[in-house]
């Protein structure tokens, strides 16, 4: 079974086409990942006269880690 490297056999061609078809089918059936947008949370507007600090859950967690 000696073939030249540039010649495709029918078996190789059909195997490649079947693989491409299977991959396309699986890709079309996979769910689309959509970003989660939290409901009811809008970004806060920055104050015009400074005082932009606010005590958030993130800040409270940080302060708890600094306690001795």
C-alpha positions in Angstrom: 0.0 0.0 0.0 2.4 2.6 -1.2 0.7 6.0 -1.8 2.3 9.3 -2.8 2.1 11.9 0.0 0.0 14.3 -2.1 -2.8 11.8 -2.9 -5.8 11.4 -0.7 -7.6 8.1 -0.5 -11.4 8.0 -0.4 -11.3 6.5 3.1 -9.2 9.4 4.4 -11.4 11.9 2.8 -14.6 10.4 4.2 -13.0 10.0 7.7 -12.0 13.7 7.7 -15.4 14.8 6.5 -17.1 12.7 9.2 -14.9 14.2 11.9 -15.6 17.7 10.7 -19.3 17.0 10.7 -19.2 15.5 14.2 -17.3 18.4 15.6 -19.7 20.9 14.0 -22.7 19.1 15.4 -21.2 19.0 18.9 -20.3 22.7 18.7 -23.8 23.7 17.6 -25.4 21.8 20.5 -23.2 23.3 23.2 -24.9 26.0 25.4 -23.9 29.6 24.8 -22.3 31.2 27.8 -23.8 34.6 28.5 -22.5 37.0 31.1 -24.6 37.3 34.3 -25.9 40.7 35.0 -26.9 41.2 38.6 -30.5 42.5 38.8 -31.1 45.7 40.6 -27.4 46.7 41.0 -26.5 49.9 39.3 -23.1 51.6 39.6 -23.1 54.4 42.2 -22.4 57.9 40.9 -19.2 59.5 42.3 -19.9 62.4 44.6 -18.9 65.8 43.2 -17.5 67.2 46.5 -15.3 64.3 47.4 -16.3 61.8 50.2 -16.3 58.9 47.8 -15.5 56.3 50.5 -18.3 54.0 51.4 -18.3 51.0 53.8 -19.0 48.0 51.6 -19.0 44.3 52.4 -15.5 44.1 50.8 -14.1 46.7 53.2 -15.8 45.2 56.2 -14.2 41.8 55.3 -10.8 43.5 55.1 -11.2 45.1 58.5 -12.2 41.7 60.0 -8.9 40.3 58.8 -6.9 43.0 60.4 -8.3 42.3 63.9 -5.9 40.7 66.3 
